[in-house]
């Protein structure tokens, strides 16, 4: 009696009687992108010599299979709905993918190939595209349970292949599973197809394995997640499922007996968890069986079927065709077009968000290429040494030999058949990198991930987007893509304006063929660009094809989506700026709505001010791009007014990181005001800066910068700035020493200063009294000197009588003064060196700092000085040398030797050298 297919009801509610699959059909259950599975497929095909090969994939791709000989993996099959090109999906293939090995074997042996999964028209047409990509899968996991349309893998292990294996006994019900294959880490095994693409761009790969469903179906149906690999590993006594698969399957020396063992293990799981198989999985398997029936009719000889291991149990028997036809009834029909596009190992990586991605595509490619020679580990370390040497890092041949020995030893200690990626990377870290993870990251990026790019040969149909780019390039007489060239564009000329639009739209699509040359300012109506086409741009262009069939429509889709998703004012302003540059009215309107929405919800003054530079540039050049600048100027003035009102409070009582953010916001807002604001709003901005300068407990960094800006614009003259600088550094000097009392006697009373940076008071708070305490000695209570001036103020505290002892500690006043001076110095040094009085105040404060305070001030001051141009630094150095001999020596002074100053410098250098050497 034939067994029923789990979860497939038959007529009258009974399980349909099944027929066993003919013996001439060989089922090959695989893990997608797995070198071990790829070897198994090649060995099985060589042994079976089938008349036809069926591969899991959309049947609409059959028309593109003749182009396989002209492809160099990694490549991807791109299919899209002709009526709605934004509905698209990719089916990636690497050189080590089992499906690709089946395709190439069939071509080499002139054997027909067919894709036999659910049609792409069904998955792409099911409802609206998801609003976001599926969550990234575990790099090396089985498909997450075949539960209701769950995204492919669900385990959250970032790279479980790097964990040490847990000891355990063999799996009882799958003892036929092999026990050793040479050095293969576990490739990802999602047997689910890629989900439909999200409707907006994503940093993650825009498609996962073949044939996913809309997000709403996922939300409605998904209830739990089954990890088949985890169940099998747990039964075998392994803590880590990936280690179990690697040791038991990937390290097996003879792949010929793998198909039957994998099928038995998966059949046991499918029977035990039959109630967790979702309707979509059953529908896909019904389509597979229907296509398999057709192949049985068309070919009398052997048939090989390459499919995800999870689906193999459902293909081992055939229910009545009527059952499968009923499951497929009502599938949507769409006209689907497609092509082959180049891909990259980086986009195959699980870190990219690709649901069937693997953690280490470069490592897997290396294993596949070295499989026949059996020297994967030694060759790996040779390549790692070459990577390190290319960066001028030491990596000798002897070190490579020692690393190979260490990797073998680690594998033996862990009971592994041969070294895996975990052992290899640990050996590289210890021997080649000396325990330093920085060079190890180079090895990881260039070898473990690798950025190998695929190629699509001539004669392969291109995507509509690529064809449109080629048409535009020829129409606008742009240089060939492989030419590196600097161009100048006059936006008053139609052709140059269209070129600018094309380059900006491509940038929106993450295809930055042209880079604006910021070093050449040519005015409102001119632009300078550096054109340089990178090979990886072909992959980015292929990814962007999901957004539209033309450059303009794809850029419109991306910008509109970004505008709808914007949650911060600065993000909406950036989208608006890019939309204006691309000259896409619909995107401009959407970005303008997003800006209003985000601005209405924003409460952070710094966020509002940070958005001004982009908006000001848009206002300034909007007329050149056909956008009404007055409409944008209203938005600019509204953000400026709200940000200016909240600026002083936003700089009060903040930490250093927020103060740095405030300084950048002030600089950007100042540039925006000078570029696009009217007189009324310029006055509003200057009033905000004056309020910030007058606020006693604002952080010194933005306060110093505001003082500098007011000085440069003439609101404050040099005398006023010198007085403020003097008060700031005086407060810091006064705060460097403060009293602290202890002892017994009558409590002292007094008010304390404000607890801001730079204050010289002993405490913060209101008037109070000191408690009596036990102690010895006699004398009056200590008094702390109050800090005063721009940064903070306070009256002396702790006055009274009694007995006790006096001690003093250094305060934080110097830190506040340093922040103020650093903020004041940021920007240009020309005005500072030209004003002797201001220079003298800063120089006197800096040379008078104690050693510890001077070292604490260095990071802030160094950051300020690095922003000076080389000419300004030379001028500042000349000024320092001119005043070092004494106050009477100017730039042209005698420059006499100052023995005392030289001695102090020598002593300080000795201390620094001692710290470095000790």
C-alpha positions in Angstrom: 0.0 0.0 0.0 1.4 3.4 -1.0 1.9 5.9 1.7 -0.1 9.2 1.6 1.8 12.4 1.1 1.7 14.2 4.5 -0.7 17.1 4.5 -2.3 16.4 1.0 -6.0 15.5 1.4 -7.5 13.1 -1.1 -11.1 12.8 -2.4 -13.8 12.8 0.2 -11.4 14.0 2.9 -9.4 10.8 2.8 -5.7 10.6 2.0 -5.2 9.9 -1.7 -3.6 6.7 -2.6 -0.1 7.2 -4.1 2.0 5.5 -6.7 5.7 5.0 -6.0 8.0 7.1 -8.1 9.5 5.1 -11.1 13.0 3.8 -10.4 14.3 5.6 -13.4 13.9 8.9 -11.5 16.8 9.9 -9.2 16.1 12.4 -6.5 19.0 14.6 -5.4 18.2 16.5 -2.2 20.6 19.5 -1.9 21.5 22.5 0.2 21.6 25.6 -2.0 25.0 27.0 -2.5 26.7 24.0 -0.9 30.0 22.6 -2.3 29.3 19.2 -0.8 25.9 19.0 -2.4 27.5 20.2 -5.7 30.0 17.3 -5.6 27.1 14.9 -4.8 25.1 16.2 -7.8 28.0 15.9 -10.3 28.8 12.4 -9.1 25.2 11.3 -9.3 24.8 12.8 -12.8 27.9 11.0 -14.0 26.6 7.7 -12.6 23.0 8.0 -13.8 23.5 9.7 -17.2 19.9 11.0 -17.3 18.0 11.9 -20.4 16.7 15.1 -18.8 17.6 17.1 -15.7 14.9 18.8 -13.6 16.1 21.7 -11.4 14.2 23.6 -8.7 13.4 26.9 -10.3 10.7 28.9 -12.2 9.7 27.3 -15.5 9.7 30.8 -17.1 13.5 30.6 -16.9 13.7 27.7 -19.4 13.9 30.1 -22.3 17.1 31.6 -20.9 18.9 28.3 -20.4 20.6 28.2 -23.8 22.6 31.2 -22.7 24.3 29.3 -19.8 27.6 28.7 -21.9 28.1 32.4 -22.1 27.8 33.0 -18.4 30.5 33.2 -15.8 29.2 32.7 -12.3 28.2 34.2 -10.0 25.1 35.2 -12.0 21.4 35.5 -11.3 18.3 34.8 -13.2 16.1 37.9 -13.1 12.4 37.6 -13.8 9.9 40.4 -13.7 6.2 41.0 -14.4 5.9 42.9 -17.7 2.9 44.7 -16.5 4.6 45.8 -13.2 8.4 45.6 -13.6 8.9 46.5 -9.9 7.6 43.0 -9.2 10.8 41.0 -9.8 12.9 38.3 -8.2 16.4 37.0 -8.6 17.6 33.4 -8.5 21.3 33.6 -7.8 23.8 30.9 -8.8 27.5 30.5 -7.8 30.1 28.3 -9.3 29.7 26.0 -6.3 25.9 25.9 -6.3 24.5 22.4 -7.0 22.0 23.8 -9.4 24.7 25.5 -11.4 26.8 22.3 -11.6 23.7 20.5 -12.9 23.2 23.2 -15.5 26.8 23.1 -16.7 26.9 19.3 -16.7 23.8 19.1 -18.8 25.2 21.6 -21.3 28.5 19.7 -21.5 26.7 16.5 -22.2 24.0 17.9 -24.4 21.2 16.9 -22.0 17.9 18.9 -21.8 17.3 20.9 -18.7 14.0 22.1 -17.2 13.1 24.2 -14.2 10.2 22.5 -12.5 9.1 24.7 -9.5 6.0 26.8 -9.1 5.8 29.4 -11.9 7.2 32.9 -11.1 4.0 34.4 -12.3 2.2 32.9 -9.3 4.6 34.2 -6.7 5.2 37.6 -8.3 1.5 38.3 -8.8 0.2 37.3 -5.3 -0.9 40.6 -3.8 1.3 43.7 -3.3 5.0 43.4 -3.0 6.2 43.3 0.6 7.1 46.6 2.2 10.4 45.3 3.5 12.7 42.4 2.7 12.6 39.2 4.5 14.7 39.1 7.6 18.2 37.9 7.0 18.6 34.2 7.4 21.2 32.3 9.2 24.2 32.0 6.9 24.3 28.3 7.0 21.0 26.9 7.9 18.4 24.7 6.5 15.3 26.5 5.2 13.3 27.6 8.1 10.6 25.4 8.5 8.4 24.8 5.6 5.8 26.5 7.7 3.4 28.9 6.3 5.6 30.9 4.0 8.1 31.7 6.6 11.2 33.4 5.2 13.9 30.9 4.4 16.1 30.3 7.4 15.1 31.5 10.8 18.0 30.6 13.1 19.9 33.7 14.2 23.3 32.1 14.3 25.6 34.5 12.5 28.1 31.8 11.6 27.5 28.7 13.4 30.1 26.9 11.4 32.7 28.6 13.5 31.6 27.0 16.8 33.3 24.0 18.2 31.5 20.8 17.6 29.7 19.2 20.4 30.4 15.5 20.9 27.6 13.2 20.3 26.5 9.9 19.0 25.4 9.3 15.4 21.8 10.0 14.5 19.9 6.8 15.3 17.4 7.0 12.4 19.9 8.2 9.8 22.9 6.1 10.5 23.3 5.8 6.8 24.4 9.4 6.7 28.0 9.5 5.8 30.7 10.6 8.2 33.5 12.3 6.3 34.1 14.6 3.3 37.2 16.7 2.9 37.1 20.0 4.5 33.8 21.6 3.5 32.0 24.0 5.8 28.3 23.9 5.7 26.7 25.7 2.8 23.3 27.2 3.3 20.5 24.8 2.7 17.4 26.8 2.3 15.2 24.7 0.1 12.7 27.6 -0.2 12.7 29.8 -3.2 13.4 33.6 -3.0 10.6 35.8 -1.8 9.1 38.4 -4.0 11.0 41.6 -3.9 10.1 44.4 -1.6 8.8 47.5 -3.3 11.6 49.8 -2.1 15.4 49.6 -2.0 17.1 47.8 0.8 20.7 47.4 1.9 19.9 43.8 1.9 19.7 41.7 -1.2 16.4 42.4 -2.8 15.5 38.8 -3.3 15.9 35.6 -1.5 15.7 32.1 -2.9 13.1 31.4 -5.5 9.4 32.0 -5.2 8.3 33.7 -2.0 4.9 35.1 -1.2 3.6 38.5 -0.2 4.2 39.9 3.3 0.6 39.8 4.2 0.4 36.0 3.5 3.4 35.5 5.7 1.8 37.5 8.5 -1.5 35.6 8.2 -0.1 32.1 7.9 3.2 31.9 9.8 2.8 30.5 13.3 6.0 28.7 14.2 9.3 27.8 12.7 10.7 24.4 12.3 14.5 23.9 11.9 14.9 20.5 10.3 18.7 20.6 10.7 18.4 21.5 14.3 16.1 18.5 14.9 18.5 16.1 13.3 21.5 17.5 15.1 19.7 17.3 18.5 18.8 13.7 17.8 22.5 13.0 17.1 23.6 14.7 20.3 25.1 17.9 18.7 24.5 21.3 20.2 25.2 23.0 16.9 23.2 21.9 13.8 25.6 23.4 11.4 28.6 21.5 12.9 26.6 18.3 12.7 25.8 18.8 9.0 29.4 19.8 8.2 30.9 16.8 10.0 28.3 14.2 9.0 27.6 15.3 5.4 30.1 17.8 4.1 33.1 15.9 5.2 31.9 12.6 3.7 34.5 11.1 1.3 32.1 9.4 -1.0 29.1 11.6 -2.2 27.5 8.7 -4.1 25.5 7.5 -1.2 24.4 10.9 0.1 21.1 11.2 -1.8 19.5 8.2 -0.2 20.7 9.1 3.3 19.5 12.7 3.0 16.1 11.5 1.7 15.6 9.1 4.5 16.4 11.7 7.2 14.1 14.3 5.6 11.3 11.7 5.2 11.4 11.0 8.9 11.1 14.7 9.6 8.3 15.3 7.2 6.2 12.4 8.7 6.8 13.6 12.2 6.0 17.3 11.5 3.4 16.8 8.8 1.0 19.2 10.5 3.5 22.0 10.2 3.8 21.9 6.4 2.2 25.1 5.1 -0.2 25.4 2.1 2.3 27.2 0.0 4.9 24.5 0.3 2.3 21.9 -0.6 1.3 24.0 -3.6 4.9 24.3 -4.8 5.4 20.5 -4.4 2.2 19.9 -6.4 3.7 22.0 -9.2 6.9 20.0 -9.0 5.1 16.7 -9.3 3.0 17.9 -12.2 6.2 18.9 -14.1 7.8 15.6 -13.1 4.8 13.7 -14.6 5.2 15.7 -17.8 8.9 14.8 -17.9 8.0 11.1 -17.4 5.8 11.3 -20.5 8.3 13.1 -22.6 11.4 11.1 -21.8 11.5 7.3 -21.5 15.0 7.1 -20.0 16.5 8.1 -16.7 15.5 11.4 -15.1 17.6 13.4 -12.5 15.8 15.8 -10.1 17.8 18.4 -8.3 15.7 20.0 -5.5 15.9 21.2 -2.0 16.3 18.3 0.5 13.1 19.3 2.3 11.0 18.7 -0.8 12.4 15.2 -1.6 10.0 13.3 0.6 7.0 14.8 -1.2 8.5 13.7 -4.6 9.2 10.1 -3.7 5.6 9.1 -4.4 3.0 10.5 -6.9 -0.6 11.0 -5.8 -3.4 11.1 -8.4 -2.8 14.0 -10.8 -6.3 15.3 -9.9 -5.0 16.0 -6.3 -2.2 18.2 -7.6 -4.4 19.9 -10.2 -6.8 20.9 -7.4 -4.0 22.4 -5.4 -2.8 24.5 -8.4 -6.3 25.6 -9.4 -6.7 29.4 -9.6 -3.1 30.3 -9.7 -2.6 33.8 -11.2 -1.3 34.2 -14.7 1.1 36.9 -15.7 3.4 37.6 -18.6 6.9 37.2 -17.3 10.1 38.4 -18.9 13.6 37.9 -17.7 17.3 37.8 -18.4 20.6 36.8 -16.8 22.5 39.4 -14.8 26.0 39.4 -13.3 26.1 38.8 -9.5 28.8 38.9 -6.8 29.9 36.8 -3.9 29.2 39.7 -1.6 25.5 39.6 -2.6 25.5 35.8 -2.0 26.6 36.4 1.6 24.0 36.1 4.3 25.2 39.4 5.7 23.7 41.1 2.6 20.2 39.9 3.8 19.9 37.2 1.1 17.6 34.6 2.6 19.5 31.6 1.2 22.8 33.3 1.6 25.9 31.7 3.0 28.3 33.1 5.5 31.5 32.6 3.5 31.0 32.4 -0.3 34.7 33.0 -1.0 35.6 30.1 1.2 33.1 27.8 -0.4 34.4 28.8 -3.9 37.9 27.9 -2.7 36.7 24.5 -1.4 35.0 23.7 -4.7 38.0 24.7 -6.8 40.4 22.7 -4.6 38.1 19.6 -4.1 39.9 17.4 -6.6 43.4 18.3 -5.5 42.6 17.9 -1.8 44.9 20.7 -0.7 42.3 23.3 0.2 43.9 24.3 3.6 47.5 24.8 2.5 46.4 26.8 -0.6 44.1 28.8 1.6 47.0 29.9 3.9 49.1 30.7 0.8 46.4 33.0 -0.4 46.1 34.5 3.0 49.8 35.3 3.1 49.5 36.9 -0.3 46.7 39.2 0.9 48.7 40.3 3.9 51.9 40.9 1.9 49.9 43.1 -0.5 49.2 45.3 2.5 52.9 45.4 3.5 52.2 43.1 6.4 54.7 40.3 7.3 53.6 36.8 6.3 56.3 34.3 5.6 56.1 30.8 4.1 57.2 29.3 7.4 54.2 31.0 9.1 51.9 29.5 6.5 53.3 26.0 7.2 52.9 26.5 10.9 49.3 27.8 10.4 48.5 24.6 8.5 49.8 22.5 11.3 47.8 24.4 13.9 44.6 24.1 11.9 45.1 20.3 11.6 45.8 20.1 15.3 42.7 22.0 16.2 40.5 19.8 14.0 42.0 16.7 15.7 41.4 18.0 19.2 37.8 18.8 18.3 37.2 15.4 16.7 36.6 16.8 13.3 37.5 14.9 10.1 39.5 17.8 8.7 39.9 21.5 9.4 36.9 23.7 8.7 36.6 27.5 8.4 36.6 27.9 12.2 39.9 26.1 12.6 41.5 27.9 9.6 40.5 31.4 10.8 41.7 30.6 14.4 45.0 29.4 13.0 45.3 32.5 10.8 44.6 34.8 13.8 47.2 33.1 16.0 50.0 32.6 13.5 49.7 34.9 10.6 48.1 37.9 12.4 49.8 37.6 15.8 46.4 37.8 17.6 45.5 41.1 15.9 42.0 41.0 14.4 42.6 44.0 12.1 44.7 42.1 9.5 42.3 39.1 10.0 39.5 41.3 8.8 41.4 41.8 5.5 41.6 38.0 5.1 37.9 37.7 5.9 36.8 40.4 3.4 39.0 39.3 0.6 39.0 35.5 1.0 36.1 34.4 3.2 33.6 36.7 1.5 35.5 37.8 -1.6 34.1 40.2 -4.2 34.3 37.9 -7.2 32.1 39.3 -9.9 30.2 37.3 -12.5 30.0 38.1 -16.2 27.3 37.9 -18.8 28.5 37.3 -22.4 27.5 38.9 -25.6 24.2 37.7 -27.0 22.5 37.4 -23.7 19.4 39.6 -23.5 19.8 42.5 -21.1 17.4 43.8 -18.6 15.1 46.7 -19.7 16.9 49.1 -17.3 20.3 48.2 -18.7 19.0 48.6 -22.3 17.6 52.0 -21.4 21.0 53.1 -19.9 22.8 52.0 -23.1 20.3 54.0 -25.2 20.7 57.1 -23.0 24.5 56.9 -23.1 24.5 56.8 -26.8 21.9 59.5 -27.2 23.8 61.9 -24.9 27.2 60.9 -26.4 28.6 59.9 -23.0 32.0 58.3 -22.9 32.2 54.5 -23.0 31.8 52.9 -19.5 35.3 51.6 -19.4 36.7 55.1 -19.9 37.9 57.2 -16.9 37.3 60.8 -17.7 36.6 64.2 -16.1 33.8 66.2 -17.7 32.3 69.7 -17.2 28.6 70.3 -17.7 26.9 73.6 -18.5 23.4 73.2 -17.2 22.1 76.0 -19.5 22.7 73.5 -22.4 20.0 70.9 -22.9 22.5 68.0 -23.5 24.6 68.8 -20.5 21.6 69.1 -18.3 20.3 65.7 -19.5 23.7 64.2 -18.7 23.6 65.7 -15.2 20.2 64.2 -14.7 21.3 60.8 -15.9 24.3 60.7 -13.5 22.2 61.8 -10.5 19.5 59.3 -11.3 22.1 56.5 -11.5 23.5 57.6 -8.2 20.0 57.2 -6.7 20.0 53.6 -8.0 23.4 53.0 -6.3 25.2 53.1 -9.6 27.6 56.0 -9.1 29.1 56.1 -12.5 29.9 59.8 -12.0 31.2 61.5 -8.9 30.8 65.2 -8.4 34.1 67.0 -8.3 33.8 69.1 -5.1 37.3 70.6 -5.6 36.2 72.5 -8.7 33.5 75.1 -7.9 32.2 76.3 -11.3 29.1 78.3 -10.2 25.4 77.8 -10.3 25.1 76.7 -13.9 28.1 74.4 -14.1 29.1 71.1 -12.7 32.3 69.0 -12.8 32.2 65.2 -12.7 34.6 62.4 -12.6 33.4 59.4 -14.6 34.7 56.0 -13.7 32.7 52.8 -14.3 33.4 50.0 -11.8 32.7 46.3 -12.7 30.5 45.9 -9.7 28.1 48.6 -11.1 26.7 46.0 -13.4 25.5 44.0 -10.4 24.0 47.2 -8.8 22.3 48.0 -12.1 20.8 44.5 -12.1 19.5 44.9 -8.6 18.0 48.3 -9.5 16.1 46.7 -12.4 13.4 45.6 -10.0 12.4 49.3 -9.5 11.5 50.0 -13.2 12.3 49.5 -16.8 13.9 52.9 -17.4 16.4 54.9 -15.4 13.8 57.6 -14.8 11.0 55.3 -13.6 13.4 53.3 -11.4 14.8 56.5 -9.8 11.3 57.8 -9.2 10.3 54.6 -7.5 13.4 54.7 -5.2 13.0 58.3 -4.3 9.3 58.1 -3.6 9.8 55.1 -1.4 12.5 56.8 0.5 10.3 59.8 1.0 7.5 57.7 2.3 9.8 56.0 4.7 11.6 59.1 6.0 11.2 59.6 9.8 13.7 62.4 10.4 13.9 65.9 9.0 17.4 65.4 7.7 16.4 62.3 5.8 13.5 64.0 4.1 15.6 67.0 3.2 18.2 64.7 1.6 15.5 63.0 -0.5 14.2 66.4 -1.5 17.7 67.5 -2.6 18.2 64.4 -4.6 14.8 64.6 -6.2 15.3 68.2 -7.3 18.7 67.2 -8.8 17.1 64.3 -10.7 14.3 66.6 -11.9 11.5 64.2 -11.1 8.4 66.2 -10.2 6.6 63.3 -8.5 9.5 62.6 -6.3 9.9 66.3 -5.4 6.3 66.4 -4.3 6.6 63.2 -2.2 9.8 64.5 -0.6 8.1 67.9 0.2 5.3 66.1 1.9 7.7 64.0 3.9 9.6 67.1 4.9 6.4 68.7 6.3 5.5 65.5 8.1 8.8 65.0 9.7 9.2 68.7 10.6 5.8 68.7 12.3 6.9 65.8 14.5 10.4 67.0 15.2 11.3 68.4 18.7 15.1 68.3 18.5 16.5 71.7 17.5 19.8 70.1 16.4 17.9 67.7 14.0 16.1 70.7 12.5 19.4 72.6 12.0 21.1 69.6 10.5 18.6 69.5 7.7 19.3 73.0 6.6 22.5 72.6 4.4 20.8 70.2 2.0 17.7 72.3 1.9 19.7 75.5 1.3 21.5 74.0 -1.6 18.2 72.9 -3.1 16.8 76.4 -2.7 19.9 78.0 -4.3 19.9 75.7 -7.3 16.3 74.8 -7.6 15.6 77.3 -10.3 18.3 75.7 -12.5 16.5 72.3 -12.1 13.1 73.6 -12.9 11.8 73.7 -9.3 10.2 76.8 -7.7 12.8 78.0 -5.1 10.3 80.2 -3.3 8.3 77.1 -2.3 11.4 75.5 -0.9 12.6 78.7 0.8 9.4 78.7 2.9 10.4 75.3 4.3 13.9 76.5 4.9 12.8 79.5 6.9 10.4 77.5 9.0 13.0 75.0 10.0 15.5 77.7 10.7 13.2 79.7 12.9 12.3 76.7 15.0 15.9 75.4 15.2 17.2 78.9 16.2 14.7 79.2 19.1 15.7 75.8 20.5 19.5 76.1 19.9 20.6 77.6 23.3 18.7 75.1 25.4 19.9 72.2 23.1 23.5 73.1 24.1 22.9 73.3 27.8 24.1 70.6 30.1 25.0 68.2 27.3 27.9 65.7 27.0 30.8 66.0 24.7 29.3 63.9 21.9 26.1 65.9 21.8 28.3 69.1 21.9 30.2 67.9 18.8 26.9 67.2 17.1 25.7 70.7 18.1 28.9 72.3 16.7 28.4 70.6 13.3 24.7 71.6 13.3 25.8 75.3 13.9 28.3 75.2 11.1 25.9 73.7 8.7 23.1 76.2 9.6 25.6 79.1 9.3 26.4 78.0 5.7 22.7 77.6 4.9 21.9 81.0 6.2 24.6 82.6 4.2 23.6 80.7 1.1 19.8 81.0 1.1 18.2 82.9 4.0 16.7 86.4 3.7 17.7 89.3 6.0 14.9 88.7 8.5 16.0 85.1 9.1 19.7 86.0 9.2 18.9 88.3 12.1 16.9 85.5 13.8 20.0 83.2 13.4 22.4 85.8 14.9 20.1 86.4 17.8 20.2 82.7 18.5 24.0 82.7 18.5 24.1 85.7 20.8 21.7 83.9 23.2 23.9 80.8 23.1 27.0 82.9 23.9 25.3 84.6 26.8 24.0 81.3 28.4 26.3 80.6 31.4 25.9 76.8 31.5 26.1 75.9 27.8 28.8 73.5 26.7 32.0 75.3 25.7 32.4 73.7 22.3 29.2 75.1 20.6 29.6 78.3 22.6 33.1 78.9 21.4 32.0 78.2 17.9 29.1 80.7 18.1 31.5 83.3 19.5 33.8 82.8 16.5 30.9 83.1 14.0 29.7 86.3 15.6 33.2 87.7 15.5 33.6 86.8 11.8 30.3 88.4 10.8 31.2 91.6 12.8 28.5 91.2 15.5 31.3 91.0 18.1 34.5 93.0 17.7 38.0 91.9 18.7 37.8 93.6 22.1 34.6 91.9 23.0 35.8 88.5 21.9 39.1 88.9 23.7 37.2 89.8 26.9 35.0 86.6 26.5 38.1 84.5 25.8 39.8 85.9 28.8 36.8 85.2 31.1 36.6 81.7 29.7 40.2 80.8 30.3 40.2 82.6 33.6 37.3 80.6 34.8 39.2 77.5 33.8 42.3 78.6 35.7 40.3 79.5 38.8 38.5 76.1 38.6 41.8 74.2 38.5 42.1 74.5 42.3 39.2 74.3 44.8 38.9 73.8 48.5 37.6 70.7 50.3 37.1 70.6 54.0 36.7 67.9 56.6 36.9 67.7 60.3 34.8 68.5 63.3 33.3 71.7 64.7 30.6 74.1 63.7 29.1 73.5 60.4 30.1 76.0 57.7 27.5 77.6 55.5 27.6 79.3 52.1 26.1 79.1 48.7 27.7 77.1 45.9 28.3 77.9 42.3 26.5 76.4 39.3 27.6 72.9 38.4 28.5 73.6 34.8 31.7 72.9 32.9 34.3 75.5 33.8 32.8 76.4 37.2 35.2 76.9 40.0 32.8 76.2 42.8 33.3 73.3 45.2 29.8 71.8 44.9 26.6 72.2 43.0 23.3 73.0 44.7 21.7 75.5 46.9 23.0 76.9 50.2 23.7 74.3 52.8 25.6 73.5 55.9 28.4 71.1 56.5 27.9 68.4 59.1 30.1 68.1 62.2 32.6 65.3 62.1 35.4 63.9 64.1 38.9 65.1 63.4 41.9 66.7 64.8 43.6 70.0 64.4 42.3 73.5 64.4 41.7 76.3 62.0 39.0 77.8 59.9 37.0 76.0 57.3 38.3 76.0 53.7 36.9 78.2 51.0 36.7 77.3 47.3 37.2 80.0 44.7 34.2 80.7 42.6 34.4 80.3 38.9 33.0 83.1 36.8 32.7 84.4 33.2 31.3 83.0 30.0 31.1 79.3 30.9 29.8 79.4 34.4 29.6 81.4 37.6 29.2 80.9 41.3 30.0 82.4 44.6 32.5 81.2 47.1 31.3 78.4 49.3 32.0 76.7 52.6 32.7 79.6 55.0 32.5 79.3 58.7 34.5 78.4 61.7 35.5 75.2 63.4 38.2 72.7 63.5 39.3 70.6 60.6 41.8 70.0 57.9 42.1 71.6 54.5 42.8 69.8 51.2 42.5 70.8 47.6 41.7 69.0 44.4 41.8 70.0 40.8 38.5 71.0 39.3 37.0 70.6 35.8 37.3 74.3 34.9 40.2 73.7 32.5 38.1 71.2 30.6 35.4 73.8 30.0 37.9 76.3 28.9 39.5 73.9 26.6 36.2 73.1 25.0 35.5 76.8 24.5 38.9 77.5 23.0 38.6 74.4 20.8 35.2 75.6 19.5 36.6 79.0 18.9 39.6 77.7 16.9 37.5 75.4 14.7 37.6 76.6 11.1 40.1 79.0 9.7 43.2 80.3 11.5 43.7 83.4 9.4 41.7 85.8 11.6 43.3 84.4 14.7 46.8 84.9 13.6 46.0 88.4 12.3 44.7 89.6 15.7 47.6 89.9 18.2 45.3 90.4 21.2 43.2 87.2 20.6 46.3 85.2 19.8 47.9 86.4 23.0 45.0 85.4 25.2 44.9 81.9 23.8 48.7 81.5 23.8 49.0 82.7 27.4 46.3 80.3 28.6 47.7 77.4 26.7 51.3 77.9 27.9 50.1 78.4 31.5 48.3 75.0 31.7 49.8 72.4 34.1 51.1 69.3 32.5 48.1 67.1 33.2 45.6 69.7 32.0 47.7 70.3 28.9 47.6 66.6 28.0 43.8 66.5 28.6 43.4 69.5 26.3 45.4 68.1 23.5 42.7 65.9 21.8 40.2 68.8 21.4 42.9 71.2 20.3 44.4 68.8 17.9 41.0 68.2 16.3 40.6 72.0 15.8 44.1 72.5 14.4 43.8 69.6 11.9 41.0 71.6 10.2 43.5 74.4 9.4 45.0 74.4 5.9 48.7 73.7 5.6 49.4 77.4 4.9 47.4 78.4 8.0 49.3 75.9 10.2 52.6 77.3 8.9 51.4 80.8 9.6 50.3 79.8 13.1 53.7 78.1 13.8 55.6 81.2 12.6 53.5 83.3 15.0 54.2 81.0 17.9 57.9 81.1 17.2 57.8 84.8 17.0 56.2 85.2 20.4 58.0 82.4 22.2 61.0 84.6 23.3 58.8 87.0 25.2 55.9 89.4 24.8 58.1 92.0 23.1 59.0 89.7 20.2 56.7 89.8 17.2 56.8 87.9 14.0 60.0 89.7 13.1 61.4 89.6 16.6 64.9 88.5 17.7 63.7 85.0 18.5 66.2 84.7 21.4 66.6 81.3 23.1 64.3 80.8 26.2 66.2 78.5 28.5 63.3 78.1 30.9 60.8 77.2 28.2 63.2 74.8 26.6 63.7 73.1 29.9 60.0 72.6 30.4 59.6 71.2 26.9 62.5 68.8 27.4 61.1 67.6 30.7 57.6 67.0 29.1 59.1 65.1 26.2 61.0 62.9 28.7 57.8 62.1 30.6 56.1 61.1 27.4 59.0 58.9 26.2 59.1 57.2 29.6 55.3 56.5 29.4 55.7 55.0 25.9 58.8 53.0 26.9 57.3 51.8 30.2 
